[in-house]
């Protein structure tokens, strides 16, 4: 289900284009980070967004920060290494995020750097490993708070995504500036219902990853459908009509209902 959720990256939520990445500290890929959430959203609003798609997370947390990232400090054994890092690692990628480096003006020996844009979940060891490419790292520290922001959220055990925070699954959402630059047009979401519930399972098996009007769509079973006849469809190209969606899914069986919703 986390993989299905990843396919929603680029979708619009209340006018904000979401960027969804696997959490940098998730060993099993079940925990995700959301960037660029609207500032007015609460954890339950975002959880409802995924629940509508039939993929309810077990845990949700939103960090109220200015840009959705953490700040870190890196010190080298030699100032030459710090200079190399400034020249080669500024703008580098760590955990799916773009790092921004600057020399610490309070460093008397020129060995200390300030690193911005560190994604949630990166530990000091991961930071040290990344910066070791420029030289011998003497010290790394990641700020607990980001621009004075605080996290908030809740969840419950026993639902879909096993593992993650405190033995539960889930994702973390970050308000503010997104990663940007991926150039993906905003996608639409769709709903399809069949007369015969068995056709929904067939469509899930055969049409997930298929192409509709030049777009690769993701198909999922709606887990809240009492008769299992309902599917959700993500990644639909803007301009695709309900009839286009119906025709595409009619190759499996009789479609009772089809709808395309622009999430912009």
N, C-alpha and C positions, 0 to 999 in steps of 0.2 A: 504494500500500500504506500510506503514511502516513495517507491519508484513512480507510482501513479501520481502522487502529489508533486513530484519533481516536474512532471509533464505540464503542470499548470503555471510554471515559470513564464512570465511574459503576459499573463492574464491581468486584467484590470480589476481593481477593488476600490470602489469609491473614488475613481479618478486617478488612482496611483497604480503604476505598472509594477507588479511584484517580481522580484528576483528570488528564486528559491534554490538553495544549495544544500548539499549534505553537510551537516554540522562537522566542523573541523575535528572535533574530538569523538565523533561517533565511529566506533570500531566496526559495527555491523551495518551501518548505513540506514538505521531506522530513525535517526534523529536529524531534523532539518532546521535550517535557519532561513527565515524570511526577511528580506530587506525591503525598505521603502513602504512600510505600512503607513496609512494615514494617521496623523497624530491623534485624531479623535477616537480611534478604535480601541476597544478593550479586548482582553484575551478571549472572552466568550464570543465576540463578534467574528474574530478570525476563525475560531473553532467552528462556528456555525457555517462559515464559508466552505470549509472542508467537509463538514457533516452533510451539507447539501449535495456534495459529490459522492457521498456514500463511503467516505474514508475518515471516520471520526478519530482524531488523535486522543491519546490517553492523558497527555499533559500539554498545557499551553502556558507560555510565559512571554510577556512583552517587556522589553527594556525601553524605558522612556529616556532616550538619549538624543543628542543633537544630530548625530550622524549614524548611529547604529553600530559603532565600533569602539574598541578599547585603545588605550594609550599605553605604550611600553617604554622602558629604558634599557638600552644596551650599552655596555662598556667593554672596550677592547683592552688588551694588554699594551698595545702600541697605538699611538695616534695615527700612524700610517695606515693601519687596518681600518680605522674609523673613516678615513678619507676614501679608501677603496670602497667601503660599504656605501658611502654617500654617492659615489660615482656609478656603482654597479647594481646596487640593490634598491635604490629609490625608484619606485614604480614597479617593483617586482611583485609577484603573486604569492600569497601565503594563505592557504585554506580557502582559496577562491576569492580572496579580497586583495585589492591593490594597496600596497604599503606606501606611506609617505614619510620620508626621513628628513631630519634636520639636526644640525649640530646643536648640542646643548650649550647655550651662552654662558652658563654657570660653570662649565667644565674648564678647570684651570690648565689641564694637560692635553685637552683636545681629544680625549679617548671616549667621551660619552655622547651618545646619540639619543634623540627622542623619536620614537616610532609611532605614527598614527595610522589608523585604519586596520588595526589588528582585529581579526574576527573573533566572535565569542567562541570559547571552547579551546583556543590555542593556549597551551601551557608554556611555562618558562623553557622547558626542554625543547619543545618544538620551535620556539623562537630562537633559542641558542643554536640549534642545528641549522636553521635557515641562515643565520648571520655568520656562522663559522666559515661560510664560503669565502668571506673577505679576510679572515684572519682569526687569531686565537681570542675567543670571547672570555672575558674575565667575570662578567656579571650580567644577568638579565632579570627584569622584573616587569610584571604586567599589572597595571592599575586595576584595583577591584571595582572602582566606579568609573563611569564614562561621563565626562562633562557634568558631573553632579547628578546624573540620572539614576533612577532606581528601577529595579525590575518588579514586575507584579504579575500574578497569575495563579492558576490552580488547575488541578486535574484529578483524575481518579484512576485507580488501578483496575485491571481486569478487562480493558478494551484493547483496541487493535494492535498498537505498535509495541511489542515487547522490548525490554531493554531501555537504556537511556537514563534519564534523571531518576535517582533514588529507586532504581529497579523498574521504573515505568518507561513507557515509550513516550515519544512526543516530539515537539519542535519548539524552537525559540523564534520569536518574531522581533524584528528591530525596526523602530520607527525612524523616519528621516531619510537621508540621502541613500539612494540605491547604488548598486555597483555600476550600473549604466554601461553604455558602450556595446551592448550585445546586439543592438539593431533589430531586435525581434518585434514585429508588429503585434499589437495587442490581439489576443485571440478571443473567440466567442465560445460559449458553452452551449451544449444542446441536451435535449432529453428525448428518448425514444422509448415507446412502449409497444409491445407485441400482443396480438390476440392470444398467441400460444406461448406460455412462459418458457417452454423448451427452446424456442427460437432466440430468446434473449441470451441464453447460455451459448448457443451456436454463434450468435453475432459477436459475443465477447471473445470467443475462441478464434474466430476467423477475421473479424474486422478491426480488432485492436491493432494499431500500427498501419492500417490501410490508408490510402490516399483519397482525399475528397477535395476536388477543385484545387489541386496542387499543394494541399496541406496534409501533413501526416497527423492523423487523429488518434487520440487515446480513448479507448472505450472501457467503461467499468460497470459492473453490476451495482445497482442501487441496493445497498444492504437493508434499507428501511422499507423496501417494497414488499408488502405482505404476500403477494403471489409471485414474486421474483420475475415479473414481466418487464420491469423498468430498467433502462440503462441510462447512464450519463455519458456524454461525449465531450471531450476537451480538445482544444487545438483547432477549432473550426475557423476557416478563413473568413474574415469580415466580408460581408456581401453574400454569403451563402444563405439561401432561403430554407424555410422548413420543408419545402417540396424537394429541394436538392438532398436534404438530409434523409427524407423519407425514401426517395428513390434509391439512395445508396444502401440503406438498410433493408429495402424490400427484396434484395437478392437473397436474403436469408429466409424471409417469410412475410406474412401479412402484417404490416405496421398499423397499429391502432391509433397512434398519436406520435407526432414529431414536432419539436419546437426548438428554435434557435434563439438564444438570449445573448445580446451584446452586453458584456460586463463592463464596458467603459463607463 
